[in-house]
Amino acid sequence: MGKFANVCHKMNPAGVIDDVIKEGNLNKQSKFWKTWRQRWFVLTPTCIYSFKAEKTYKDPTEVIPLKDCSTIKSAEDEVHKEFAFRIDCKDRTFYLTASSATEKESWIGAIGKAMVKLSARRNSEEES
């Protein structure tokens, strides 16, 4: 996984992510050029990964640690795209679009739930 190897967790030697919560195609707005690119996204209990190709868990184009994320919400009015949502993180806001309203809500729900679970787990570890 190169530069992202220690950010979240390591993949097994076969290049498989074992703890996938949700995966699928989303379009992501690029950081500098603001163009939209289709990527294969994978949500795990600790991170969101994006890859150039479906089910090819090698050399992610992005690794977003959920511990660095604060909010996830609809962003259709901001980017003027249907089924758009945003993930606000410590150093960056990620803009994504899904293929349908149902898929958008599914991603928002899954990522939001994973963020809450991770936060609760970290809080209980700090208390013990």
DOFIVO-438168 format. One record per residue (C-alpha): residue in three letters; x, z, y. Coordinates in steps of 0.25 Angstrom, whole numbers, padded with zeros to 4 digits, always signed. Each point is the difference from the previous one (the first is absolute). Example, Ala and Ser with C-alpha at 12.3 -4.5 7.8 and 13.67 -1.06 7.14 Angstrom:
residues 2
ALA+0049+0031-0018
SER+0006-0002+0014
//
This chain:
residues 128
MET+0000+0000+0000
GLY+0012-0001+0009
LYS-0001+0006+0014
PHE-0013+0007-0004
ALA+0004+0007-0013
ASN+0000+0014+0004
VAL-0012+0000+0010
CYS-0011+0003-0010
HIS+0003-0001-0015
LYS+0008-0009-0009
MET-0006-0011-0009
ASN+0002+0001-0014
PRO+0011-0009-0006
ALA-0010-0011-0003
GLY-0003-0002+0015
VAL-0014+0007-0002
ILE-0007+0010+0009
ASP-0006+0010-0010
ASP-0010+0007+0010
VAL-0008-0011+0006
ILE-0013+0005+0007
LYS-0004-0014+0006
GLU+0007-0013+0001
GLY-0004-0014+0006
ASN+0002-0011+0010
LEU-0001+0004+0015
ASN+0005-0008+0012
LYS+0010+0008+0009
GLN+0004-0003+0014
SER+0015-0001+0001
LYS+0007+0010+0009
PHE+0007-0010+0010
TRP-0007-0013-0001
LYS-0014+0005-0001
THR-0003-0010-0011
TRP-0009+0003-0012
ARG+0006-0001-0014
GLN-0007+0002-0013
ARG+0007+0011-0008
TRP-0003+0007-0013
PHE-0002+0015+0003
VAL+0002+0012-0009
LEU-0005+0014+0003
THR+0006+0011-0008
PRO-0002+0015+0003
THR+0012+0001+0010
CYS+0002-0014+0005
ILE-0006-0014+0003
TYR+0009-0012-0004
SER-0002-0014+0004
PHE+0006-0012-0008
LYS+0001-0015+0002
ALA-0006-0003-0014
GLU-0011+0006-0008
LYS+0004+0010-0010
THR+0015-0002+0002
TYR+0005+0014+0003
LYS+0014-0004+0005
ASP+0005+0000+0014
PRO-0012+0005+0008
THR-0001-0006+0014
GLU-0006+0014+0005
VAL+0000+0014-0005
ILE-0009+0009+0008
PRO+0001+0015-0004
LEU-0013+0006+0001
LYS+0006+0013+0005
ASP+0003-0008+0013
CYS-0014-0005+0002
SER-0010+0007+0009
THR-0013-0008+0000
ILE-0006-0013-0006
LYS-0012-0006+0006
SER-0007-0013+0003
ALA+0007-0010+0010
GLU-0009-0012+0001
ASP-0001+0001+0015
GLU+0014+0002+0003
VAL+0006-0012-0008
HIS-0013-0008+0001
LYS+0000-0003-0015
GLU-0011+0003-0010
PHE+0002+0011-0010
ALA+0013+0005+0007
PHE+0005+0015+0000
ARG+0012+0007+0004
ILE+0009+0011-0005
ASP+0006+0009+0010
CYS+0014+0005-0004
LYS+0011+0008+0007
ASP+0008-0012+0005
ARG-0010-0012-0001
THR-0014-0004-0001
PHE-0003-0010-0012
TYR-0011-0010+0002
LEU-0007-0005-0013
THR-0012-0009-0004
ALA-0007+0000-0013
SER-0008-0012-0006
SER-0014+0007+0002
ALA-0007+0012+0006
THR-0001+0007-0013
GLU+0015-0002-0003
LYS+0004+0005+0014
GLU-0009+0013-0002
SER+0006+0001-0014
TRP+0015+0000+0005
ILE-0004+0009+0012
GLY-0006+0010-0010
ALA+0011+0000-0010
ILE+0011+0001+0010
GLY-0007+0011+0008
LYS-0002+0008-0013
ALA+0014-0002-0004
MET+0005+0005+0014
VAL-0009+0013-0001
LYS+0004+0003-0015
LEU+0015-0001+0004
SER-0002+0008+0013
ALA-0008+0011-0009
ARG+0011+0000-0010
ARG+0011+0001+0010
ASN-0007+0012+0007
SER-0002+0007-0013
GLU+0015-0001-0003
GLU+0003+0005+0013
GLU-0009+0012-0002
SER+0006+0004-0013
//
